[in-house]
Amino acid sequence: MEWIRRERLAAFLVAVVAAILGYFFGFLPLFTNGRISTWLWAWQAWTPETNYEHAKFIPLIVAFLIWHSRDKLRIASLGSSKSGWLFLAFGLLLFVGGARTLQPRLALTAIPFLLYGIVLYVWGKEVARVLLFPIAFLLFMVPLNFLTQATARLQFLETNTASAICNFFGMHLYTIGTAVHSANFQFEVDEGCSGIRSLMAIAMLSAIYGHLTQDRLWKKVLIFGAALLCAIIGNAGRLVSIFVVAALFGQDIAGGPYHNISGFLSFPFAIGAMLLFGKLLNLKPREMQKQVSRVATTKEHVQYDY
């Protein structure tokens, strides 16, 4: 509010630009034979059928991230950077390219670049640095459900991993492709279980977790890069639970009601792996040595008691 009273002209220009962007993205019909706008197309694409319904919450998450950075924004010095025009030009190029080629994903990708360019030009580099992550987080709104066609390798990897874990505990499973066979049950791991939904959700969570908890950029990048591994762990854990339930209670229960609710189990496994990885990144050499010494001491006690 203080900035608005102090910089009325700049505030007016920001409001005008926001109105223009709102019109072009929210109301101008460009796609589906000129019947729907970019935002309406995105809203229709954020559905369970596309495994992207979580994208509807991204604007709320971005609002929270900006609120969380409020203290940094208060002390950031205001200014203006002409390099903001580069991001604005690139964003406009993406939007025009999406409109001309009828590719709404390109148009939706333009939003973060346009917003960052506006922030950089109006408020300067320090404010733009603080808001870089919340603005970049908007890229998760772009539906990438077409990646489902490329998840065949994930199906094989998760199926083999889950089968190996079960065999380690004596369940005697064998796999043929993505089919899992046992003396008591038989399952086919389809592409819906390959994890594209959980992969995108875990990628979002890992980005937020790294941003809020880590103090170094390389740690944030590593945690975000580990999202694929965490998603694999989560889905493999879910498959293991399905196979165990099938062995104990039958295939009808495991493949029916339990399968429908087991989708939520992949997240505790994946989030647990993410938290453990973040903990390991922050272990100092002395702490790691203490942990190793503690484990060794415990083993000695166990051997002595035996």
C-alpha positions as CSV (number, residue, x, y, z in Angstrom):
1,M,0.0,0.0,0.0
2,E,2.8,2.4,0.8
3,W,4.4,1.7,-2.6
4,I,1.0,2.4,-4.3
5,R,0.7,5.8,-2.6
6,R,4.3,6.6,-3.3
7,E,4.4,5.4,-7.0
8,R,0.9,6.0,-8.3
9,L,2.0,6.2,-11.9
10,A,3.8,2.9,-11.7
11,A,0.9,1.3,-9.8
12,F,-1.4,2.5,-12.5
13,L,0.8,1.0,-15.3
14,V,1.0,-2.3,-13.4
15,A,-2.8,-2.4,-13.1
16,V,-3.2,-1.7,-16.8
17,V,-0.7,-4.4,-17.7
18,A,-2.5,-6.8,-15.4
19,A,-5.8,-6.0,-17.1
20,I,-4.3,-6.6,-20.5
21,L,-2.8,-9.9,-19.5
22,G,-6.1,-10.9,-17.9
23,Y,-7.9,-10.2,-21.1
24,F,-5.5,-12.0,-23.4
25,F,-5.2,-15.1,-21.2
26,G,-8.6,-15.2,-19.6
27,F,-11.1,-14.0,-22.1
28,L,-9.6,-13.9,-25.7
29,P,-10.9,-17.1,-27.5
30,L,-7.9,-18.6,-29.3
31,F,-8.1,-22.4,-29.0
32,T,-10.6,-25.2,-29.8
33,N,-11.7,-23.5,-33.0
34,G,-11.6,-20.1,-31.4
35,R,-14.1,-21.0,-28.7
36,I,-12.0,-20.9,-25.5
37,S,-9.3,-18.8,-23.9
38,T,-5.9,-20.0,-22.7
39,W,-7.0,-20.1,-19.1
40,L,-10.2,-22.0,-19.9
41,W,-8.3,-24.5,-21.9
42,A,-5.9,-25.0,-19.0
43,W,-8.8,-25.4,-16.5
44,Q,-10.3,-28.1,-18.7
45,A,-7.0,-29.8,-19.0
46,W,-6.5,-30.0,-15.2
47,T,-8.6,-33.1,-14.7
48,P,-8.2,-36.5,-13.2
49,E,-8.3,-38.0,-16.7
50,T,-5.1,-36.1,-17.6
51,N,-3.5,-36.8,-14.2
52,Y,-3.1,-33.0,-13.7
53,E,-5.9,-32.0,-11.4
54,H,-3.3,-30.8,-8.8
55,A,-2.5,-27.9,-11.1
56,K,-5.6,-26.1,-9.9
57,F,-4.0,-25.4,-6.6
58,I,-0.8,-23.9,-8.0
59,P,-2.0,-20.2,-7.9
60,L,-2.8,-20.7,-4.2
61,I,0.6,-22.2,-3.6
62,V,2.2,-19.3,-5.4
63,A,0.3,-16.9,-3.3
64,F,1.5,-18.7,-0.1
65,L,5.1,-18.6,-1.4
66,I,4.9,-14.8,-2.0
67,W,3.4,-14.3,1.5
68,H,6.1,-16.4,3.0
69,S,8.7,-14.1,1.3
70,R,7.0,-11.0,2.7
71,D,9.9,-10.1,5.1
72,K,12.4,-10.3,2.3
73,L,10.2,-8.2,0.1
74,R,10.0,-5.5,2.8
75,I,13.8,-5.1,3.0
76,A,14.5,-5.5,-0.8
77,S,15.5,-2.2,-2.4
78,L,13.3,-1.0,-5.2
79,G,14.6,0.0,-8.6
80,S,14.2,-0.8,-12.3
81,S,16.0,-3.0,-14.6
82,K,15.8,-2.7,-18.4
83,S,16.6,-6.4,-18.7
84,G,13.0,-7.0,-17.8
85,W,12.1,-6.2,-21.4
86,L,14.0,-9.3,-22.5
87,F,11.7,-11.6,-20.5
88,L,8.7,-9.6,-21.7
89,A,9.8,-10.0,-25.3
90,F,10.3,-13.7,-24.8
91,G,7.0,-14.1,-23.1
92,L,5.2,-12.3,-25.9
93,L,7.0,-14.4,-28.4
94,L,5.8,-17.6,-26.7
95,F,2.2,-16.3,-26.5
96,V,2.1,-15.2,-30.1
97,G,3.7,-18.5,-31.2
98,G,1.2,-20.5,-29.2
99,A,-1.7,-18.5,-30.7
100,R,-0.4,-18.8,-34.2
101,T,0.4,-22.6,-34.0
102,L,-2.7,-23.3,-31.8
103,Q,-0.5,-24.7,-29.0
104,P,-2.1,-23.5,-25.8
105,R,0.8,-25.0,-23.8
106,L,3.1,-22.4,-25.3
107,A,0.7,-19.6,-24.5
108,L,0.5,-20.9,-20.9
109,T,4.3,-21.1,-20.6
110,A,4.5,-17.4,-21.5
111,I,2.8,-16.3,-18.2
112,P,5.9,-16.8,-15.9
113,F,8.2,-15.0,-18.3
114,L,5.8,-12.0,-18.7
115,L,5.3,-11.7,-14.9
116,Y,9.0,-11.9,-14.2
117,G,9.7,-9.3,-16.8
118,I,7.2,-7.0,-15.3
119,V,8.6,-7.5,-11.8
120,L,12.1,-7.0,-13.0
121,Y,11.4,-3.8,-14.9
122,V,9.1,-2.2,-12.3
123,W,10.6,-3.2,-9.0
124,G,14.2,-4.1,-9.9
125,K,16.6,-7.0,-9.4
126,E,16.3,-7.5,-5.7
127,V,12.5,-7.9,-5.7
128,A,12.8,-10.1,-8.8
129,R,15.3,-12.3,-7.1
130,V,13.0,-12.9,-4.2
131,L,10.0,-13.6,-6.4
132,L,11.9,-15.7,-8.9
133,F,10.9,-19.1,-7.4
134,P,7.2,-18.3,-6.9
135,I,6.9,-17.0,-10.4
136,A,8.9,-20.0,-11.9
137,F,6.6,-22.3,-9.9
138,L,3.8,-21.3,-12.3
139,L,5.5,-23.5,-14.9
140,F,4.0,-26.5,-13.1
141,M,0.6,-25.3,-14.5
142,V,1.6,-26.4,-18.0
143,P,0.0,-29.8,-18.6
144,L,2.6,-32.4,-19.5
145,N,0.2,-35.3,-19.5
146,F,1.5,-36.4,-22.9
147,L,4.5,-37.7,-21.0
148,T,2.3,-40.7,-20.0
149,Q,3.2,-42.2,-23.3
150,A,6.9,-42.2,-22.3
151,T,6.4,-43.9,-18.9
152,A,6.8,-47.5,-20.1
153,R,10.3,-47.7,-18.7
154,L,9.0,-46.5,-15.3
155,Q,6.4,-49.3,-15.4
156,F,9.2,-51.9,-15.9
157,L,11.4,-50.3,-13.3
158,E,8.7,-50.1,-10.6
159,T,7.4,-53.5,-11.4
160,N,10.8,-55.2,-11.1
161,T,11.7,-53.2,-8.0
162,A,8.5,-54.1,-6.2
163,S,8.9,-57.8,-7.2
164,A,12.5,-57.8,-6.0
165,I,11.4,-56.5,-2.6
166,C,8.6,-59.0,-2.3
167,N,11.0,-61.9,-3.3
168,F,13.5,-60.7,-0.7
169,F,10.9,-61.4,1.9
170,G,10.0,-64.8,0.4
171,M,6.8,-64.1,-1.6
172,H,8.1,-65.9,-4.8
173,L,6.9,-63.6,-7.6
174,Y,8.1,-63.5,-11.2
175,T,7.5,-60.9,-13.8
176,I,7.0,-61.0,-17.6
177,G,7.2,-57.4,-18.8
178,T,4.8,-55.5,-16.6
179,A,2.8,-58.6,-15.6
180,V,3.4,-59.9,-12.1
181,H,2.6,-63.6,-11.4
182,S,2.4,-65.6,-8.2
183,A,0.8,-68.8,-7.1
184,N,-2.1,-66.8,-5.6
185,F,-2.5,-63.8,-7.9
186,Q,-1.7,-62.2,-11.2
187,F,-1.5,-58.4,-11.9
188,E,-0.8,-56.2,-14.9
189,V,0.9,-52.9,-14.0
190,D,-0.7,-50.4,-16.5
191,E,0.5,-46.9,-17.4
192,G,-1.9,-45.4,-14.8
193,C,0.3,-47.0,-12.1
194,S,3.5,-45.8,-13.7
195,G,3.6,-42.7,-11.7
196,I,3.2,-39.7,-14.0
197,R,0.7,-38.1,-11.6
198,S,2.8,-38.7,-8.5
199,L,5.9,-37.7,-10.4
200,M,4.6,-34.2,-11.1
201,A,3.1,-33.9,-7.6
202,I,6.4,-35.0,-6.0
203,A,8.3,-32.7,-8.2
204,M,6.2,-29.8,-7.0
205,L,6.6,-30.9,-3.3
206,S,10.3,-31.3,-3.7
207,A,10.7,-27.9,-5.3
208,I,8.8,-26.3,-2.4
209,Y,10.6,-28.4,0.2
210,G,14.0,-27.5,-1.2
211,H,13.1,-23.8,-1.5
212,L,11.8,-23.5,2.1
213,T,14.3,-25.7,3.9
214,Q,17.6,-25.5,2.2
215,D,20.2,-22.7,2.3
216,R,22.2,-23.5,-0.8
217,L,21.1,-23.5,-4.4
218,W,22.9,-26.8,-5.2
219,K,21.0,-28.5,-2.4
220,K,17.7,-27.2,-3.8
221,V,18.6,-28.5,-7.3
222,L,19.6,-31.9,-6.0
223,I,16.4,-32.3,-4.0
224,F,14.4,-31.3,-7.0
225,G,16.4,-33.6,-9.3
226,A,15.7,-36.5,-6.9
227,A,12.0,-36.1,-7.4
228,L,12.0,-38.9,-10.0
229,L,13.7,-41.3,-7.7
230,C,11.3,-40.4,-4.9
231,A,8.4,-41.0,-7.2
232,I,9.7,-44.4,-8.2
233,I,10.2,-45.3,-4.5
234,G,6.7,-44.2,-3.7
235,N,5.0,-46.2,-6.5
236,A,7.2,-49.2,-5.9
237,G,6.1,-49.1,-2.2
238,R,2.5,-48.9,-3.3
239,L,2.9,-51.9,-5.6
240,V,4.5,-53.9,-2.8
241,S,1.5,-53.1,-0.5
242,I,-0.9,-54.3,-3.2
243,F,1.0,-57.6,-3.7
244,V,1.1,-58.2,0.1
245,V,-2.6,-57.6,0.4
246,A,-3.2,-59.9,-2.5
247,A,-1.1,-62.6,-0.8
248,L,-3.0,-62.2,2.5
249,F,-6.5,-61.4,1.5
250,G,-6.8,-62.4,-2.2
251,Q,-6.6,-60.7,-5.6
252,D,-10.2,-59.5,-5.6
253,I,-9.7,-57.3,-2.6
254,A,-6.2,-56.2,-3.6
255,G,-7.2,-55.4,-7.1
256,G,-10.5,-53.9,-6.2
257,P,-11.2,-51.7,-3.1
258,Y,-7.6,-51.7,-1.9
259,H,-6.2,-50.7,-5.3
260,N,-8.6,-47.7,-5.4
261,I,-7.4,-46.3,-2.1
262,S,-3.7,-47.4,-2.3
263,G,-2.9,-44.5,-4.6
264,F,-2.5,-42.3,-1.5
265,L,0.2,-44.6,-0.2
266,S,2.7,-43.6,-2.8
267,F,3.0,-40.2,-1.3
268,P,4.1,-41.2,2.2
269,F,6.8,-43.4,0.7
270,A,7.9,-40.7,-1.7
271,I,7.8,-37.9,0.9
272,G,9.7,-40.0,3.4
273,A,12.4,-40.6,0.8
274,M,12.5,-36.9,0.0
275,L,12.8,-35.9,3.7
276,L,15.5,-38.5,4.3
277,F,17.5,-37.3,1.3
278,G,17.2,-33.7,2.6
279,K,18.4,-34.8,6.0
280,L,21.4,-36.6,4.5
281,L,22.3,-33.4,2.5
282,N,22.6,-31.4,5.7
283,L,24.6,-34.0,7.7
284,K,28.0,-32.5,8.6
285,P,31.1,-34.7,8.5
286,R,31.3,-34.9,12.3
287,E,27.6,-35.8,12.6
288,M,28.1,-38.5,10.0
289,Q,31.1,-39.9,11.9
290,K,29.0,-39.9,15.1
291,Q,26.2,-41.7,13.3
292,V,28.6,-44.3,12.0
293,S,30.2,-44.7,15.4
294,R,26.8,-45.1,17.1
295,V,25.8,-47.8,14.6
296,A,29.1,-49.6,15.1
297,T,28.7,-49.4,18.9
298,T,25.2,-50.8,18.7
299,K,26.4,-53.7,16.6
300,E,29.1,-54.5,19.2
301,H,26.5,-54.5,22.0
302,V,24.3,-56.8,20.0
303,Q,27.1,-59.2,19.4
304,Y,28.1,-59.1,23.0
305,D,24.6,-59.8,24.2
306,Y,24.3,-62.6,21.8
